[in-house]
Amino acid sequence: QVQLVESGGGLVQPGGSLRLSCASSRNMLDFNRMGWYRQAPGKERELVASINLGGVTTYADSMKGRSLIFRDNSKDTVWLHLNSLSPEDTAVYFCNAQIYRTNYWGQGTQVTVSS
């Protein structure tokens, strides 16, 4: 059983920043990849950013230059730093962990960008 617990969401003004964290109940070195996805109302879940076991990162085009994903294996935690947020970034953000083809998900944390 893997538990992923997200935190750090909330209400932020346009142009603001947030840092989301995801704590894993399992040693992160067991995961091939960890990532953050988001889902806005009426839209499909989409990748925001991911980082693999070797530290190689991938970002959605819309998030390049505005986000940073990083991990601390000693704390079994992965973070997502979001900058220059706009209302279009409003969504529930989910932490994801993969062991080969098995995906684990957190419960999600709401990010709302509004003035």
C-alpha positions as CSV (number, residue, x, y, z in Angstrom):
1,Q,0.0,0.0,0.0
2,V,1.3,3.4,-1.0
3,Q,0.0,6.7,0.4
4,L,0.8,10.0,-1.2
5,V,-0.2,13.0,0.8
6,E,-0.2,16.4,-0.9
7,S,-0.2,19.8,0.8
8,G,0.5,23.4,-0.1
9,G,-2.6,24.2,-2.2
10,G,-4.7,27.2,-1.6
11,L,-5.9,30.6,-2.9
12,V,-3.3,32.7,-4.7
13,Q,-3.6,36.0,-6.6
14,P,-2.6,36.1,-10.3
15,G,1.1,36.4,-10.7
16,G,1.7,34.7,-7.4
17,S,3.6,31.5,-6.4
18,L,2.9,28.3,-4.5
19,R,4.9,25.3,-3.5
20,L,3.1,22.0,-3.3
21,S,4.6,19.0,-1.5
22,C,3.9,15.3,-1.8
23,A,5.0,13.0,1.0
24,S,5.2,9.3,0.2
25,S,4.7,6.5,2.7
26,R,7.0,4.3,0.7
27,N,10.7,4.8,0.0
28,M,10.8,7.0,-3.1
29,L,13.7,5.0,-4.5
30,D,11.1,2.3,-5.3
31,F,9.4,4.5,-7.8
32,N,10.5,4.8,-11.4
33,R,9.0,8.2,-11.7
34,M,7.1,10.7,-9.6
35,G,5.0,13.6,-11.0
36,W,2.3,16.1,-10.6
37,Y,-0.9,16.2,-12.6
38,R,-3.8,18.6,-12.5
39,Q,-7.4,18.5,-13.4
40,A,-9.6,21.5,-14.0
41,P,-13.4,21.4,-13.9
42,G,-14.7,19.8,-17.1
43,K,-11.2,18.9,-18.3
44,E,-9.1,15.8,-18.4
45,R,-6.3,15.3,-16.0
46,E,-3.0,16.4,-17.5
47,L,0.7,16.2,-16.7
48,V,2.3,19.2,-15.1
49,A,5.8,17.9,-14.4
50,S,7.6,14.7,-13.6
51,I,10.9,13.5,-12.4
52,N,12.4,10.1,-12.8
53,L,14.7,8.1,-10.5
54,G,17.7,9.6,-12.2
55,G,16.5,13.1,-11.7
56,V,15.5,13.8,-15.3
57,T,12.6,16.2,-15.4
58,T,9.7,16.7,-17.9
59,Y,7.4,19.7,-18.0
60,A,4.2,20.4,-19.8
61,D,4.7,23.1,-22.4
62,S,2.4,25.5,-20.6
63,M,4.5,25.0,-17.4
64,K,8.0,25.4,-18.8
65,G,9.7,28.3,-17.1
66,R,6.9,28.6,-14.6
67,S,7.4,25.5,-12.5
68,L,10.1,23.5,-10.9
69,I,9.8,19.9,-9.7
70,F,12.4,18.5,-7.3
71,R,12.7,15.6,-4.9
72,D,14.4,14.8,-1.7
73,N,14.8,11.0,-1.4
74,S,16.0,11.2,2.2
75,K,12.6,12.7,3.1
76,D,10.5,10.7,0.6
77,T,9.0,14.0,-0.6
78,V,8.6,15.6,-4.0
79,W,7.8,19.3,-4.4
80,L,6.3,21.4,-7.2
81,H,7.1,25.1,-7.2
82,L,4.7,27.1,-9.3
83,N,5.4,30.7,-10.4
84,S,3.5,33.4,-12.4
85,L,0.2,31.7,-11.8
86,S,-2.9,32.7,-13.8
87,P,-6.5,31.8,-13.4
88,E,-6.0,29.1,-16.0
89,D,-3.9,27.2,-13.6
90,T,-6.8,26.8,-11.2
91,A,-7.3,23.0,-10.8
92,V,-6.9,20.1,-8.4
93,Y,-3.2,19.1,-8.4
94,F,-2.5,15.4,-7.9
95,C,0.7,13.7,-6.9
96,N,1.6,10.6,-8.9
97,A,4.1,7.8,-8.4
98,Q,4.9,5.0,-10.8
99,I,6.4,1.6,-10.2
100,Y,6.7,0.2,-13.7
101,R,3.1,0.3,-15.0
102,T,1.4,0.7,-11.7
103,N,0.3,4.2,-10.8
104,Y,-0.4,5.5,-7.4
105,W,-2.3,8.8,-6.7
106,G,-2.8,11.2,-3.9
107,Q,-6.1,12.7,-3.0
108,G,-5.2,16.0,-4.6
109,T,-4.9,19.6,-3.4
110,Q,-6.9,22.5,-4.7
111,V,-5.1,25.4,-6.3
112,T,-7.2,28.5,-7.0
113,V,-5.8,31.5,-8.7
114,S,-8.1,34.5,-8.4
115,S,-8.0,38.1,-7.4
